[in-house]
Amino acid sequence: MSATATARSLLIVDDDDTFREVLGRALKRRGHAVIATASGAKALSVAKQSRLDAAVVDLRMPDQSGLDLITALHAAQPGVRILMLTGFASIATAVDAMKRGATHYLPKPADADEVLAALFDGTVIDIGTVPAHPLSVARLEWEHIHEVLQRHDGNISATARALKMHRRTLQRKLAKRPVAR
């Protein structure tokens, strides 16, 4: 069955407004019903109220991790197909996403045809290629610190313990501006 043979109900969960809107419009042009949201909580609410064929979930969102959302979406709708889509692709998160029930995992940028192929055609897309401009180690550290801080609801002491870092060292790192990609 081709990706455009049947209209499907798709949920897009991504905090990047532009990407979410562009992907949503492209999927609608291909005849699919699309619900798009920036919030994991809103996505879970939609999943509890509407029948979904598939969901496209971003890894990093302000209110929760996309990995946790995969588990919650499967609890709400056990048969839903889930694509983890991220600008921070790594083998570790790909494995974790698949263990939690993701059908597929793609690095950004991905277009509507790649999304549909990954969700419904079983197309294997190589995620092992190194991006032309990978993130620097300093930027990866900054991203990781902020992800852990978010998981601990902004609690610096809890974040420092989780990172096995002295609290003052963490405060100094947090006071700096984001490192260039």
Secondary structure, 3 states (H helix, E strand, C coil): CCCCCCCCEEEEECCCHHHHHHHHHHHHHCCCEEEEECCHHHHHHHHHHCCCCEEEEECECCCCEHHHHHHHHHHHCCCCEEEEEECCCCHHHHHHHHHCCCCEEEECCCCHHHHHHHHHHCCCCCCCCCCCCCCCHHHHHHHHHHHHHHHCCCCHHHHHHHHCCCHHHHHHHHHCCCCCC
